[in-house]
Amino acid sequence: MSHQGYITTPPFSQGQPGMGGYPTGFSSATSQPHYSNYSGTGPSYSVGPTGPLKPPSSPHGPAISLGYSPPSPAQFGQTNLQNGLCNPGNQMPSYAVSSPGSGQTSSFQSHGSHPQPMSQNTATPAFTQQVIGQIGNMKISGYGSSQAPSQSDPSLSGPSFQPLFQGSQLPQHLPPISSRPTQRMSAAPVAPVATRFPGGAAPPATGMNMSPAGLNPGNVGYQHGVGQPPMAGYLPQQGGIYGGQQRALQPNYPGTYPGAPATGAQLAGPQQKKLDPDSFPSPIQVIEEDKLRRSGQLYATNTRGQVPPLVTTNCVVQDQGNASPRFIRCTTYCFPSTADVAKQSQIPLAAVIKPFAVLPANETPISVVSHGETGPIRCNRCKAYMCPFMQFIEGGRRYQCGFCSCVNEVPLFYFQHLDHMGRRLDQYDKPELSLGSYEFMATLHYCKNSKPPNPPAFIFMIDVSYSSIKIGCVKLICEELKTLLDKLPRPDEAETSTIKVGFVTYNKVLHFYNLKSSLAQPQMLVVSDIGEMFVPLLDGFLVNVQESRNVINNLLDQIPEMFAETSESETVFAPVIQAGLEAMKAAECAGKLFIFHSSLPTAEAPGKLRSRDDRKLVNTDKEKVIFQTQSHCYETLAKECVANSCCVDVFLFPNQFVDVSTMGVVPLATGGILYKYNNFQIQPDGEHFLNDLRKDVQKSIGFDAIMRVRTNTGFRATEFLGSMYMSNTTNVELAAIDCDKAITVEFKHDDKLSEENGALIQCALLYTNVAGQRRLRIHNLALNCSTQHADLYKSCETDALINFFAKSAYKAILSQPLKTVREILVNQTAHILACYRKNCASPSSAGQLILPEAMKLLPVYMNCLLKSYVLLGSPDVPTDERTFQWLLVASMDVGGTQLFFYPRLIPILKMDVNSEEIPAAVRCSEERLADGGVFILANGINMFLWLGLNAQAELIQGIFNVPTFAHINTDLTSLPELDNPYSKKIRMIIDNLRSQSPYSMKLVILKQKEKSEGILKQFLVEDKGIHGGASYVDFLCYVHKEIRQLLT
Amino acid sequence: MPPVMIRINDEQQKSSVTMTAYLEFIQQNEERDGIRFSWNVWPSSRLEATRMVVPLACLFTPLKERPDLPPIQYEPVLCSRATCRAVLNPLCQVDYRAKLWTCNFCFQRNQFSPSYSGISEVNQPAELLPQFSTIEYVVQRGSSAPLIFLYVVDTCLEEDDLQALKESLQMSLSLLPPNALVGLITFGRMVQVHELNCEGISKSYVFRGTKDLTAKQIQDMLGLAKPPKGVQGRTPQPHEHPSLSSRFLQPVHKIDMNLTDLLGELQRDPWPVPQGKRPLRSTGVALSIAVGLLEVSFPNTGARIMLFTGGPPTQGPGMVVGDELKTPIRSWHDIEKDNARFLKKATKHYEALADRATVNGHCIDIYACSLDQTGLLELKCCSNLTGGYIAMADSFNTSLFKQTFQRVFSKSLQGDFRMAFGASLEVKTTRELKIAGAIGTCVSLNSKGPSVSENELGVGGTCQWKVCGLDPSTTLGIYFEVVNQHNAPIPQGGRGAIQFVTIYQHSSSQRRIRVTTVARNWADAQSQLQHIEAAFDQEASAVLMARLGVFRAESEEGPDVLRWLDRQLIRLCQKFGQFHKDDPNSFRLSETFSLYPQFMFHLRRSPFLQVFNNSPDESSYYRHHFMRQDLTQSLIMIQPVLYSYSFHGPPEPVLLDSGSILPDRILLMDTFFQIVIYHGETISQWRKAGYQEMQEYENFKQLLQAPLDDAQEILQTRFPMPRYIDTEHGGSQARFLLSKVNPSQTHNNLYAWGQESGAPILTDDVSLQVFMDHLKKLAVSSAS
């Protein structure tokens, strides 16, 4: 059976004609085929009817109906209204909000016992299983009241009826909202989640239902009438339908929807009032609540399948048999037992693995185990490494592999008796039997050519062409390297690093340097045979920093001078990488190249590139070309680099198009990074770049790595996404991997999983550490399995999901039209949510949007993802910028994608200057920017300091040491270090933000009402994007509509 | 002394010319014109000439040292006939009244230019004076380019070897003319071209040692972009853009400190050499780059590429042997068996390089110092074709190399470097003669003309040759063909004339033209054979025949060459010997031929034709020098000279015969390549006993010292410096002597002779006696 439509990957991996046909507009004509396609390939969908049968047993417990489902005739009318001519025949049920599960009664009970002060508003979603948004209602009510003359539809009568009806329902409506905790309590017997956090002040909600749908005027009418402020805020937004152009298009309302997802679709309902964004699930709220609940606590990994705290929450992890979430995060911690369930839900099963994640000082460092000369003990059949999942039997003489069930002999030296529980007596003495993450010493057998590896090398390759000299980065780099070389990564115990360094400068030709310590002066060796690059010297090229310190300094002093008068403007690029590669080959070592490059390599040489910044391709079927490399020579080079463990980092200083997608090929495949500094100038950008460089050089790193992910029978790793290379389907080859790189692994069923055994994952990474020792790092993780959708949904982690979606979608655009990719993402979102609705939620009005608690942020994050430059497809965005982001995301971990797609917007105004706390962020929407405020926005790559017009003088003075707003110099890239609480605090915040990202974010100061302020808008992701892209509200409405469509 | 004698010859008085007179005449001619003819009276018809066996040929030393030549600061006067362009010379008839002169080659009447208006019988320009049959013009045209020396240095050497080489090179900087341009290329696994003008960091361009590059690529890679294409092909203005090349070639006086340091820091090739492997040596590419560098920056300018190598090329184009030590470098045996897999390819590579170098007038020296072979066999063409030197020694740390290298930069009494560059030698003949070819360190310039013979001897088919590097002793063998028909009368005036015009760049970088015009009498071989016989120069003939033989040996099998040589000798004996048919004992040769068979005997045994006991490299080395040295040196090479020292009298030359090896003698043998001092058995015993230390045996001490002093004298002047061997009876090194002497006493005839004189040689080689017996037998045989 085809997996099409099951999880995202298959459609991504190749253009599926069926999927491609999915709605280009909202017309039923186009949407219908998709629907049928889906149901055709995934028959699961047809089992939908079983859903309603389940709620009684669902752990999601009671659902509360916030809205009311109007009688179907009325709904019909509404829909007609809403969708206009597009969906004339659509029988879509109305938007009336309802909730899954059995609900209402229990919610009443709970209301009685636990009044929830947060009540209806922003607080509710987190605590509630259901939030019911009634956007549609609002809109329709507005419509109804305005009596839009254009509407001659007979169904108008419907809306007019509804307000009354709806209003009457409202009393019922409110109590459930406030009754959330109780409701959860009542659900506790069926919801294991609740038991897991007995101490949690705010027990997790297991589901969340939301209905933005109801175009129910009555609701609004009632709310206003009753004068409930929270409710008033409920429905402020424009027409609750995807796309923000309703107003403009209102006159054309009866016309068809022209909108494609990218530009925002219009559900042309006229609306008078905005929906209240606060009524939608708020990422900030979710994050803050999770922090509140779990921050600073101990998280022990002893329980199989437990969902870890969010990435944004800081807690202490104690390894008790499963790998820390710092190393592995999964999209769900409860795998479906069968492929069918997985297929129905369409939830991707994936793990985001960051094998070298840095552990904070207060957590136990990774233990190292040696099994002697024979090497680590492994299962004979599947070669899994000894781990807590191995079951010792026969008195300890044998063990059964947890992955393949093969029974192996225990080697004599490893024998140990078992206790009455069948556990080895030394279980807690041996990390490999009691911990989720540990390292083995590798034997020679695990080394290249069975020889112990040589110490790794760092080679600094500096572009010294005219443009590079002119912007001054050469001098900057050389100065910095003098000190930076003392800080090369080193093994914990060592005083100095064993890493060797080498230097190359280049323009059209390459200059190598002989830095032998015995020389008084460095010697320059020019290689102009760029067609066939080679290393001109071996001895003296890669040197020990300490030994050759004088020669190196001499060289770094001379490089800027030597080329100061250069007029050579052409550069090469592929030969530079080749040179580094050859050097590593010759020295038989692994290592990393740091290439500092300024311009498009146009010199006649392999890998010569032409300028092809062709924005005409945007939004065409050829758009994927933008992300593809221009010269295949780079792909071959990348392969060779990986084979020889040569990692490549590129620092670009372009002042025009440099073809990032081509230049990024090698870094991407070798586990390197590409940094880009547009229009680099020493003054504003120098420090920013140096910080990046410092971080990059110093970060802990492993070389010559091979990663293998093993699973127990029933499922297997099928897809690997990240900054790496794969020459076959199982081995992830990494020239190098550092502490910031994450690899996303997707799993698929090939059989059934038993609930008893769960799903076991072992990630083994063989690598060479900075000391030149060969090690095996093992991460083990056990997940639950269930046949129930509900179990699956409640164990999901949206941040990891987004990480997976982002990486897989970004990969998909290489082969598929952007439009298709976007559609697949939206569809899958809708499917996931629809499946939940169908299988887990209690029966309720189709007009309700019901979101699972663990996934309630999925729409907002998904919208952010869709609005990212890469998936936006806007010709306004420079293609280099798009491809750059495309590369960035490739190696991001969960925290990285979370921050990148939903930036942190921190208000400075209200901060408590005396506390160490970082003020809570606010939602990324323009309306949160108060005139008098000062905000910091950071997404891991960029950082902005936004100053409101009416910012307090005191604050301005404190931060900038200038009297007024007007005096602030927006060219600053760092804040003055002033001795006052404001300055200290804000700098503390900035430092803190920077410390969390692998990139040193450049600080840009923006003043309200100044032209430059516009930059910020693209990061206010809940709003409509400046280059296109729907607002949160619009998107949510659209998704809801899709869900409804799927459910019918 | 004015050559009055020749004038008299006009009167057909040859009969009065005695043997002694001829010797004197030959000597005078050699001193004045640097020329030795095989025949000093020429047979007047083609048929007769071919019957003379030894062709009409000459050994010509173009730059024979002539301190007495006046500096002529004007251009030579040329015959106006376009096909002739002969230079005005003493043999031309001049009409002083009409101010006309008649070309003695084409009989064109030429008007003197106005600058010659003052000419008269009593006021003659130097070029018309008989004593200036050889004259040198200093030409002012063309700017004078400094000399260029490009060192190409192998770094795959042992540490002390490299050290010695570095010191030699550093020392050489002080010997170079201060304005000379010098450059440095080093090679090992890679090839580095060093930039010399950089302050601070020393900079070099590196090339892969395995990839051959075209001149264009080298030019691009070194950043030597030519100025916009002007006159392509012949761009004789290399100095319009001196800055371009100056990065790699700098005046010595500017960078000698810099270069000294650079040489001092020179490291051994840093690439590790695994056990059982040869170091990777990119000689082929290094030379290619050197040639290419000069080619683009200094075409048609005198330049010397000096290659210093310590082993065979082991990679890239021009590789001679693989890097596996277990595969030995090719031997003669391998070559005969066609088992030398790199030989042809490598030779082709180096020949192509040599061709390119000669086009631009650059010469290539090879200094090969290694105990094993270094690939001279393949490399030799670089020097052979360009006129460069080859020096061979065991190590750079020997005085053999050091002295030889130093001597390259020796100066004449006038303070000029004894080297010249980029010479072209043109030969003009009267119409009865045609030019068959030349043998020496030259290449053909492919200049066809009416005087070029269809029959080639040596490098033929041309009347012009290029000699890129030459010194005062560089000697070419030039072969002619008499084309006068048998029945045609003896040509007008009875004399044939030959003019040699050598245009070259003097070491002072002046452009000079040396013109030598010679004439010899014609004689009818039938009626005047005795004249011709009397005018036979057996020394010159031996050398000229030897050159022909060696030239053939390069392309033919050794035995074939020997057979050819034997046949020529027998025919000569038949032609000029006096004998009764079939009576060997009656065989007599006249005095002018008497030594010739003996020369041939030793030539047959010489390393120039015998490869036994010599590696291909050694053979190449010996042949190279044989092809460039003048007559005297060549004769020494063919038949080494042996001096005997004893108490019985002053040192005397003795026969190169085992009979000369006596116990109470000290022998000094000079083979050109070796100086051997051999102490006879008794002398050696005395020396061991230390008699020379005792006062009363002062005379013994003096006896011991005498050959040493004489040897020293030779060592001082010889280039290349010979290997100096001091040995005694029974010493292992005595083999150098024993292998050279005529084995008149061997283990085969020793007891039969039963003499106590002489020393038996353990060999199966035939002795001179046996050789002569056979020769006589064959010569008198009516069967042949």
Interface residues (C-beta under 8 A of the other chain):
Chain A: V509 H511 F512 Y513 K516 L519 A520 Q521 P522 Q523 M524 L525 V526 V527 S528 D529 E532 F534 P536 L537 L538 D539 G540 L555 Q558 E561 M562
Chain B: M190 Q192 E195 C198 G200 I201 S202 K203 S204 Y205 V206 F207 R208 K211 L213 D220 M221 L222 G223 E265 Q267 P270 W271 P272
